[in-house]
């Protein structure tokens, strides 16, 4: 990337109202109604809240009780606060000379750390100046469980190009108790932390020469770092009157200061102690996170409360600041992205087929690779080797980590890099397809799951947010044959030419047999082929027999309209594992939404019907007579352990009340979500195996099916060295969906072909000749081949040589 672009990004990000993310720990609490929930703290210094395991939001009230709040309202409040803070950042960035080299990211620099005590809280360590002098500066610092000092951290990330010596002054006792600075006000977390900083930088002027901390000679101190005595608010269950560690600027909270002829504006602060109680010293991670903002880095955690993964514990700018005993003793090292934009490494572009051998850990060597979207050079993948060495030794996994970057200067400037769930702009592509702190060992390649490739058609796939030159949102630069040696070195092949996709024919019946043959043209470079066949049994011809399950919502019927949202208690109404929002009892059974707010209902997860085709029948009632209600029905489907795929259909509920939807699903599991755009009632939902019309169904007469769900039909994969394959001894009443892919050297393969469908002739058993010289083949009435020996058969009716045989 050009130097101007690098520095533009750095300047845009330099002044932020940013914070360290909430520590990702859980706590079980009892609500006022006696129920228990497990909560995790979310948010930052602008606004914080809790979520339970189902994503519902809670806040702690003035009495210390946890109360349910609306998640959308929470996100709105947090978003408004971020917007206000971020506009201040943008205004500040415009005042600076964007694109002008500052020289601040290399060489020897000095940092200022001021220690703060309050009227009611003092440092727990006996000599805080000596302790924090070592904490920030001592080479190989190992006290209190650390694996290096703050100075060690930045020197290691820059490969020795940036050395920061920290001056420690104080401690200064503030004029107020901590609660004065940290108490919440309305929806705000901290009321007056800026007063604490303003007060202490004035107090420190007598022993500090502030121009020493102006790194680039622009007349402004690059950052003042404050360590305050006691605990911080960034832990689950913390006292809301504490201060949340953060980074911000004084000029937007009362005004910047001019001291010793320079401006003091940007600051960061962190707590002395870890957790919510005890006297365990906080790790260096918080200081490394907050001071990294001074270098121009934004936050990479979700700053909008949508619980997006972001960068997880792989990055000090996300929850990696807590790595090492959960308190940041060994914060995650910088990614290749951060090192690249700081100018400390230059990733090697991979565009043509390249074989990489012996790639070293990024913690030890400035080695990384980049693959661009050829139609948008601001979107790219970065490849880095993450091993448990140096400051990466507390990572949850190791191997080749793939970063997906989608750079936008406005998004970076507003500190919302990973705030949009649909477009996280700096995150990982997990090898196992799962973005969760509990599954991070499966994130790198090969990782825990032994995943050796990332291509357009693997799962996960090499997808993009914007179109590539071919009009597709795919990288089209495969990475395959990924290996990790015992000593932590990575090898892989990038941009290998893809094998052509086979084109199978429609299948040809084999005369006289329950078999058919699939043929396709040979593919250059293929060593063999895989044929995947899905056999799908026929659905019932009777709707009553095809009924999988039905629900009449009688338990929700009440004499008057309910005013309590029961979405968290669906199990009490006979619907275990159902969820939703704004669901109420009513005289018309289940009410979804209110007159002023929309709601939704989501079913439990079930097995897909046998035929892999299903019909969903819903009977509803209008909230306002004569006013139709529009909305969407969403079906999520997938196999256990895989990411879900979604399909939506729109609906319009009228006075008729009955709505019928059909879906074809070749997976094992599914759930349904119904999202009306306005309030409506629902008194019936049924699921049928197969495709049915509204005329064929009678929702009011249908009965609950006691047989339970049926599994989807089987999928079988065959391997052949030739370009054809014959499938034998088949059920001729089934239909068969198949596809083919070519296999090449080093476990490479083509994309799957388009699916083709084969059905046997209408007679069920095709052309079994009556005068066959070989032993007569015997079939049951379902077309299943039963062998040639009638003596081994049970009593029943069979077909042999085209004739019925009764035994």
N, C-alpha and C positions, 0 to 999 in steps of 0.2 A: 504494500500500500504506500501511497505517496506520503511524504513527511507532513505535508499540509493537512491531509485528511487525518492523520494520526493526531496531530496537535489540535486540530479543530475539535475532535472528540474529547481530548483531554481538557481543553479549556471549557467546553460546554458543560462538562461534568464537575468542574472544580469546586463550585459552591453549591452545597446541597442541604436540604433538610432531610438528612438520611439517618438511618439507625441500623443497629444490629438487629437481625430478626429474632423473634421470640424463640427461646430454647425449646426444641421439639420433644418435651417430656409430657407424660400423661399423669393424670390424677383422678382418682375416683371420689366423687362427692355425692352427698345426699341432697336432693331438692326438697323444697318446702312441702311437697305432697308425699314425701317418704320414699320416692323412687331414687335409685342410684344410677348415675351415668359416669362414664369415663371421659374426661375433658382434656383438651390440649390447648395451650395458649397460642393465640394468633395475633398478628399485628406488629406494631412498632410504636415509636414514641408519639406518633400522631394520634393513634387510636388502637385500642386492643380489645380483644374479645376471646371467647373460647368456642371450640366446636367439639361435638361429640363424634362418635364413630360413624354416625349416619350423616354427618355434615350439618347438623342443626346448630344454630348459634346461641350463645349464652353470654350474659354479662354479669359481673358481680355488683350487687346493689349496695347501698350505703350501710346496710346491716351485715354485710358479708355473705349474704345468700346469693346463690347462682340462679338467675332467672332467664327464661327462654326469650329470645329476641328474634326479630325477622332478619334473616341473612341478607336479603336484598337491601334492606334499610341500612344494615351494618356496612355493606359494601359501598352504598351511596355516601354515607357519612365519611368513611375513610377516603373515598375518592375525592370528595369535596375538600377535605383537609390537605390531601396530597396535591391537588390542583393549585390550591392557594400557595402552598410551600414551593411547589415546582415553578410556578410563574415567577416567584422571587428569584429562583435560580436562573431561569432563562433571562430575566432582565439583567441580572448580574453578568451572565456570560456575554451578553451583547456589548456590555461596556468594556470588555477586555478585548485585546487584539487577537481575535481568533485566527489561527494559522501562523502566528509569529513564534519562531522557536524560542523556548524559554530556557533550555539547558538544565531544567530542574530535575531530570530523571537519571542523571549520572553524576559521578564525582562524590565528594565529601560534603555532607550537609549537617546542619545542627537542628535538632528538634527540641521544643520546649514542653516540659511536663510540669504542671503545677498541682500540688497536693492540697486537698480541701477537707476540712472537718466542719462539723455543724455544732450548734449549741448542745445538741443531745446525742451526737454520734461521733466517736473518735476512732482513729485507726486501731485495729486490733494488734498489729505488729508493734514491737517496742521501738524500733528505729525505722520509721517509714521511708526516710530519705535514703538510708543505706540499702534497704530492701529493694526499693524501686530503682535505685541507681543500677543495681545488678540486674534486676528484672528487665530493664530496658537496654542495658549496655554490655553486660558481661558476656564474653565469648564462651560458648559452651555452657551457658547457664543451666543448672540442673536442680536448683532448690525448688521445693514445693511441687516436685513432680514434673517440672518443665524439661523440655529437650532443646533448649536454646532461648536466647533473649530476643526482644523485638528487633534489635540491631542485627542479630544473626539472621532473623527471618528475611528482612529486606535485602541483606547482602546475598543470601542464598538465592532468592528469587531473581535477582538481577545478575547472577553469576559474577558477583563481585564488582559490578559497575556502579552500584549505589550504596554508599556507606553513610548511615545516619548516626551521629553521636547525640545522645539526649541529655539535656541539662535538667536536673531535678531540683525544684525549689518548693519551699513550704515546710510543713503544712500550715495553711492559713485557716483560722477558725471563722466561719461565716457568722453574720450577725443574727441569723435566724435558725430555727430548727429545720431539719431536712424536709419535713412535710410542707413547709412554706413554699419550697421550690418545686417539690414533686407532687403535691396534691392534685387530684383531678378537678376539673372545672367543667361541668356539663359533660360533653362528650370528649373533652380533651384529656389526654393522659397526664401531662405535666403542665402546671400553670406557669411557674417562674424559673425554669432552669437557666434562662438567659440572664436573669438577675444575678444568679450565682457566679456565672462566668464573668459578667461585667464587673462585679464587685471584686473578684479575686485577681483579675488581670491588673486592676488599678493598684491593689495591695502589693502585687509582686513587682511593680515598676521600680521600686527602690533597689532591688537586687538583680534585675534583668535588663539587658540591653536588647530591646526588641528588634532592631535592624539585623541582628545576627541570624534571625529566623526568616528573613526575606530571601528566599532561595533564588529568585530570578531577577531581583533588582527592580521590581515594579512598584516599590513603595508600600508593599503590603506584606504582613507576616503570613506565610503560607498556611500555618495552622498552629493553634495553641491547644495542647492536650491536657485535660483535667482528669485526675483520679480522685474520686470522692470516697470518703470513708463509708464502710458498711456495705449493704447489699443493693442490687439493682432491681428494677421492676420486671425484667425480661425473663422471668421464670414462672412457670405455672404455680398459681397459688400465692404469688408475691403480694405484699402490702401495696395497694394502689397509691399510697402516699410516697412511695419511693420514686427515684428518678430513673427513667429508662435510658440506658446508654445510647448516645446518638451523636450525629455530626450536623452542624448547622452554621448559621451566620448571624452575627449580632445586628447587622444593619436592618434586618426585617423584624426585629423584636426590641425596638427601643433605640437603635442606632449603633453604628460601629464607633470605635474609639481611636483617637490619635495619641500614641504614646511614643516618646523618644523620636518623634518626627515621622513615624510610619503608622499605617492603618492596621489596627487589630480588629479582625472581623470573623474569619473562619475559625471554628473551634470544634473540638470533639470531646466527649467525656465518657468515662467508664467507671464502674464500681470497683472497690477494693476486693470484695468477697464474692464467692460463688454461691449460687442457690438462694434459698429463702431463709436459711438459719445456719448457725455454726460459724466457725472462723476459718474456713478453708479459703486460701487466697485464689482469686480469679486467675485463670490462665492468661497467656499473652494474646490469645485469639481475638478478644474484643478490641484490644489496642491495635493489633495488626489490621483488623477489619476497618476500624474507624480511621486510622491513619492512612489506609489505602485510598480513602476518598480524597485525601489531599493530593494524591498522585493522579487523580482524575477518574477513578473507577466508580461506576454507579453500583447500586445494589443489584444482585442477581437472584434474590429471593422474590417471591410474589408480593408486590407492594399494594395489592388490591384486594386481598382477603379471599381469593377464589381457591386457595389451597393448591395452586399450581406447583409443580415440582421445582422448576427453575434449574438450579445447579446442585441442589441437595448438599451433601457433605463433601462433594468433590471440590468445592470452592470456598475460600475464606470469605468471599463476598456473599455467601449464603450460609447455610448451617455448618459448613466446614470450619467456621470460626470457633465452633464448640468441640472440634475433634480433640481427643485426648482426655479421658476421664469425664467427658461431658462438660468440661469447663474451659476448654481451649488451651490445654497444656501443649498440644502439638497441632496447631491449626493447619488446615490443608494449604499446600503450596499453591502458587499461582498456576492457572491454566496456560496453555499455549496462547490463548486469546489475549490474556492480560500481559503476558511477556512480550507478545508481538506489538501491541499498541503502546507499550512503554518503550519500545525500540530495543529490547534486550535480545530478541531472536528474530530471524527472518525465515518463516516457514518455506519449504521447498514446494513449488507447485507441481502437482501430478496431473498430466493431461494425456500423455501417451502411455502405452503399456510399460510399467516399471516394476521391477522386482526389488523389494526392500529387504535387506538382511541385517540383523544385528542392531536394530533400533534401540538406543539406550533410553533409560528413564529420563523424563524431562526434568526431574529434580536434580539430576547430575549432569545433564548435557543439553545444550540449546538446540535440540533436534525436534522438529515437528513438520508436518506435511499439510498442504492445503489443496482442496478441490473446489473450484469455482462453479457456480451456475453461470454458464457462458453467456446468458442473456441478462445477467444482473450480478455484477462483480461485488455487490454489497451482501450477497448471499453466498455462503460457502460452508464447507465442512473443514474442520481442523482435526488432525489425527495426532494423538500424543500417547506416549507410553507412561502409564502411571503405575509405579511400584511402591511398595511400602518401605521407602528409604527417605532419609532426610526429614523434611517437614511433612512428607506424605506417609509417614510410617503408621499413622492412625487411621488411614483410609479403610473403608469397608470392603474393598476389592482391589484387584490389580489386573493389568492387561492393557490392550489398546482401547483408549477412550476416544469416542467420536463426538465432537462438538458440532452442533448446527447453529450457525450464526446468521442472523438476518438484520444487518445493521441499518438503523435509521437515526440520523442525528437528532431529530425532534424527540423521538422516543427515549433516546439516551439522555438528552438534556432534561427531560421531565421525570427521569428516574423510574420509568415504567417498563423496563426491559422485558420482564416476564409477568406482566400484569394481566395480559390477555390470554385466557386458556386456549383459544383457538390459534394463537400465534405467539408462542413463547420464542423470543428472539435470540436468546443465548441459553441453550439447554443441551442436554446430551441426547444421543440416539442410543437407547439401552439395548444391548444385545439380546436380552431376554424379553424385550417389549414392555417391561414394567418400570414405571418411574415411581419408586417408593423408597423411603429411607430404609425400610426393612428388607429390601431386595437388592441393595446396591452391589452385592458381590456378583450379581448377574449382569451388571451394566457394561463392563468392558468386554471386549472380544479377546480370546474365546470365552473367558469368564467361567463362571460356575456351570453354565449350560453347554460349554464347548461349541459355541456358535462361531463358525469360521468364515462367514462372508456377510457382506452388506451390498445388496444390488437392488435394481428396480423392482424385483419380484420376490425378494425374501420377506420374511416377517420378523422384525419390522423391515419396511422397504426404505430405499434411499429417496425419500420424498423431499419436495421443495414447497415453499409457500408461493413463489411466483413462477411463471412459465419459463422453461428453458427454451433454447433456440428452436426445438422441434415442436413447441406448443404444449408440451407435457410438463407437469409439475414433478419431474423426476430428474435426479442428478445424472443418470446415464454414464456414470464412471464407476463401474463395479470394483469392489474390494473383496478379494477372495483369498483362500489358502492362508488365512490368518493363523499364526502359530506363536506360542510363547515358550521360550526355553526355560529350563530349570533355573538358570541364573537371571531370569527376568528380562531377556532381550526379545524383541518382537520382530517377526518377519511377515510379509504379506505381498500379494501381487495386486497392483492397482491398474485400472483401465484396460484390462484384458478384453480383446474383442469377443463379443458375445456369440454363442452358437445360434444359428438360425432356429426359428420356431417350427417344429414339425406341423404338417397340415394333414391330419387324419381324414379318411373318407367317412362316409356315413354308415359303414359297416355292411357286411354281406352275410346273409344266412347260409349256414352249411346244410345242404340238402340232407334230409333224413335224420338230422341230429338237432338237439336243443343247444345249438351253438351258433356263434357268428364270428367273423374274422374282421379285424380292423387293419387297414393298410395305410401307410403314409410314405411320401418320397424320402429317400435317404438324405441326411443332413451332413454336409462337409465338416469333418473334424470330430464327428460323434463316434464314440467307442461303444455305446449301447443306448438303450432307450428305456424309459419308464412309462407304463400305461396305467393310469389310475381309473378305476371303474367303480361307480357308485350304483348299487342296485336298489331301486326304489319300488317297494310293493304297492299294489293298487289300494286306493282308499275304498271304504265301504260305499255302497250305492244307496244306503239308507241314512238320512241325516241323523236319526235317533241313534243309530249304531256308531256313527262317526263322531258323536259328541265326546270330546275329551274331558271337559270340566265346565261347570257353570256356577255362577254366583248371583244370588238374588238380593243381597244387601239388606235382608230383613232386619238384621241386628242394628241397623242405623235408623230404623223407623222410630220416630218419637212423636209425642202429642203436639209439641211446640218446636219451633226452630231452635236448634242448639247454638250456643255462642262460644263453646270451647272447641278449639282446634284439636281434633282427635288423631291427627296424622302420626303422632308418636305412639299411639296406643291401638294400632289397627289389630294387633293380636287379640285384644280384649273383645273385639267385634267379629271374631272368627276368621280373621285374615292375617295369620302370622307371616312375618317378613314382608308385608306390604308397607309402603311408605308414601309420602306425599307432602303436600303443604296446603293449608287452609281447607281442611276436610271437616265436615260437620254432620251431625244428625239432623233429621228433619221429618216432617210428616210424609215427605216424598222419598224417604230413605236417604241415600248418600248425597250430600250437597257438596259440590266442588266449587270453591271460591265464595266471594261475598259480592255485594252490590258494588263495592268500590275496589276490590282486589281480586286478581286471578289466583287460582290454585291448580293443583294437578294431583293425580293419583298414579302410583307405580305399583305394579303387581310384584309378587314373588317371582323367583326364577324357576322355570319349568323345563322339562324335556320336550324337544320338538316332536310333533306328531309323526307317525310312521311314514306317511307318504312324503314328508318334508314340504307339503303344501298345507296351508291352514287358512281357515276363515274365522274371523272374529266378529261376533254379533254383539252390538251394544244397544240397549234400549234406555233412552233418557227422556227427560221432561224439561221443558223450557222453564227458566226462572221467571221470565216475564212473558205472559201469554201473548202470542202474536209476534214475538221478537226472536227470530232464529239466532242460534249461537254457532259461530264458526270456531274452528280449532284444529289441532293436529293430533293424530295417533302415531306414536313412535314405537317401533319394535327394535329392540337390541338383541342381537344373536351372536353366538360364538361357541367355541369349544372350551371346556374347563381349562383355566390357566391362560387362555389367550385374550388379547384385547378384543372388546366388543365391536361389532359393526352395526350401523344403524340404518333403518329405512323408515321414512315418514310418509304419511298420507294425510291430506287435509280432509276435513269433514264440515258439514253444516247440519246441525240438529234442527229439525222442524217439528211441527205439531204431530207428524206421523210417529216420531219417536224412535223408529228402528233404523240403525245404521249398520252396514255390513262391509267388511274389509277383507281382502284376500292377500296373502303373502306366500312367497315361495322361499324356503329357508333350507340350505344344505349345511346346517350345523347341528350341534347336539342340544344347545340350551338357548332359551330366550326369555325375555320379559317384556311387558307392555307398559307404556306410559301414555296417559290421556291428558292432554293439555288444552282445555277450552279457553277461548279468548275472553269469555265472560262467564258469569255464574250459571250453573246448570245442575240438574239432578240426574242421578244414574240409579236405576233399580234392577239392571240385569246386564251381565256380561257372560258370554259363552264362547268357547273355542272348539272348533270342529276340525277333524282330520279331513283334508281335501279342500277343493274349491266348490263353494256353494253360492247360490244367488239368494237374494232376499225372498224371492218367491218360493224357493225350496225350503226355507227355514221358517219355523214358527217359534219364535223365542218364548212366547208365553206358555207354550205347551211342552217345551223341552224340560227334561229332568236331569238332575245331577247324575253323572256317570260314576259309578262306584268302582270301576275297574282301574282307575288311575291312568297316568300317562304311559305312552308307548315310545320306545326309542326310535330314532331315525334309522333308516336302512344302512347296511354295511358298506364300507369303503375298502376296496382291495387294490393293492399295487402290484403290478407284474413287471419284471425286468426281462428284456430280450436283446440279443445281439443283432437281430434282424429288424427290418422295417415293416414287420407285420406280426400280428398275434391273434390266435384263435382261442376264444373263451368257450369252454365246454360245460356240459351237464348243468345247464341253467334252468331257472324257473321261467318258463316262456310267458307267464302272465305278468312278470315284472317289466319295468322299463329300465334301461341302462344308460347312465350318463358317463361319458368317458372323455379323457384328455390325455395328451402325450407330451413328453419333454425329452430332449436329447441330453445325454450325459457325455462329458468330455474328460480330458486329462485333469489330474489334481482335484478331483471331486467337484468339478465345475459342471454346470448344466444350463440349458436354455430356459427361457420362460415356458410356462405351460401353454399348450395350444388352446384355441377356443374349444369350449365344450361341445360335444356332439351327443345326440340322443338316439338310441336304437330301441325299436320295439319289434317283437316278433309278429308274424302274421296273425290275422284275426282268429284262425282256427286254434290257436293256443299251442298245438304241437305241430310242427311244420313238416309236411310231406314225409311221414314215416311210411316207407314202401311196404306193402303187404307181402311182397315176394322177396324180401331181403334174404340173402343166403346166410348171413351171419345170424347169431342168436338175436331173438326179438328183444328190443329195448322196451322197458315197462315204465310208465309214468303214472303219477296219481292225478286226481282231477285238478290240481293246482299247477300241473305241468312240471312237477319235480321228477327228475330221473330217479327210479327206484332200483335200477339194476336189470338183470336178465333172468334171474332165478325166481319164478313165481312161488316156489315152495317156501321161501323165506318171508313172504309178505303176510301182513296181518289181514284180517277180514276187511273187505271193503270193495270199492269200485275202482278199476284201473283202466288204462288204455294201453294196448299193445298192437302193433301193426295196424294202427288206425281204427281199431275196434274196441268197444267196451268189453271189459272182462270183469266178472263178478266172482269174488272169492268168499 
